[in-house]
Amino acid sequence: MTSSTHVERVLAAAGYRPAGRSATGATLGVALDGSDRRVELEVVAADDEVRSRWHALRDLHHDHLPRVLEVVELHDEQLAVFTEHVVGTTLEQVCGARGPLGPGESVTVAIPVAQALDALHRSGLVHGAVSARAIVLDPAGRPVLTCAGSSVGRGAQGAEPRQDVRALLALLLAHLDRGPAAGATEEDPAGRDAGLGAALEDLLRADRDGEPVTADRVVGRCFRTCAPRPVRLPTRDELRRVALTAGTVGALRRPRTEPDRARARPGPGGRRLALLGVGGTVLVAAAVVGLLTVTRPAGPARAVPEPAAAVTTRASSVDTPSDPQEAARALTARRAELLVAGEVAGLAEVEVVDGPAHTADAALLGELAGDRLDGLRVHVERVTALPAEAADEARVLVGSSASAYERLAGDGTVVATGPAATTDVVLVLRWTDAGWRVWDVAAPPG
């Protein structure tokens, strides 16, 4: 595996400095000339076949694929791959912040992404990683399919074009608002274009029955079924609320009753966030670090006890000014325990009282109303230090994964379910007289 020092040398030789990780996991580089130009760098092992695929991807130019800017031969059968950095918000973040897409919005995403897949397939390439995290909407709402290099670098492991198409269809259905008024507009109050879901399901059935379903066919079906409409991007406040309600907090809210949802549904201007709908549940893993299990319906929620050594390490890292990354692990592990247990008073152990994170957590716990989570396990995948904005502050990118879970009412009734999910957040820590404490939870850098 390539060391960070080696990556820094490669970036410096190209005129860039490292600036953390991109959403794809590649190293983000910022130009040294002050222009703020950004690239993503991956250093990959390559044989002749992989090298050929990377060069094919470099030669492929498409408006909805990030440009592979250069492929540089290194020693030890390695390539340095420089890719355009796409600034924007992932589809996962968009739907998590504002709820699922209407039919017209879904078509606006589906057609360009399917066209990008078609271009890849015609060049003999397979994407192999179509997901809500791979689709980025730029500030103008233009979708870009990122992560194409993920399968190029590993040889796609037997992936084929039809798997890309199948993944795209499943993704669109998962993020499509299929409510009775989802397609309604002032010109079309009945929402006649709401048949997009049925059209996508027809294509999936055809695929299962062995009928070839190409990306180009998806484009044609979408055009015939529904008129594209601009995607309403979430506001900064909506994205901020998503970050602040990350971790187990996102699962603590009780969903509105059906009458409440009906009253809350706006007209053409957009739809409100369903906190435990398609988008909201993917936030469960965001800021919770460590492995956390809550009880079965028979008893009160509790965290799995930690070994004494783990507790000692936690206290030590929180009190060490030079180790904010491990402090982030420790503080968010304890924060998760407190949130699941509903211990508002205990939040002062891990957060700056009256800071943004503390205020949001305390308010959300007030809405728990006796509900608890069952089966949730959250595990930190990585922590990465980011540049701080103040001398007494640290910013740590935390990537976590969570298992599927159920949210239970006090009588054991299943109120809602949440799927397995992975996501990233930035923990903003402040150094206090008591050591590191969580000040804020922010969205990862674009």
Buried (B, 14 or more C-beta within 10 A) or exposed (E): EBEEEBBBEBBEEBBBEBBBBBBBEBBBBBBEEEEEBBBBBBBBBBEEEBBEBBBBBBEBEBEBBBBBBBBBEBEEEBBBBBBBBBEBBBBBBBBBBBBBBBBBBBBBBBBBBBBBBBBBBEBEBBBBBBBBBBBBBBEEBBBBBBBBBBBBBBBBEEBEBBBBBBBBBBBBBBBBBBBEBBBBBEEBEEBEBBBBBEBBEBBBEEBEEEEEBBBBBBBEBBEEBBBBBEBBBBEEEBBBBBBBBBBBBBBBBBBBEEEEBEEEBEEEEBBEBBBBBBBBBBBBBBBBBBBBBBBEBEEEBEBEEBEEEEEEBBEBBBEEEEBBBBBBBBBBBBBBBBBBBBEBEBBBBBBBEEBBBBBBBBEBBEEBEEBBBBBBBBBBEEBBBBEBEEEEBBBBBBBBBBBBBBBBBEEEEEBBBBEBBBBBBBBBBBBEEEBBBBBBBBBBBB
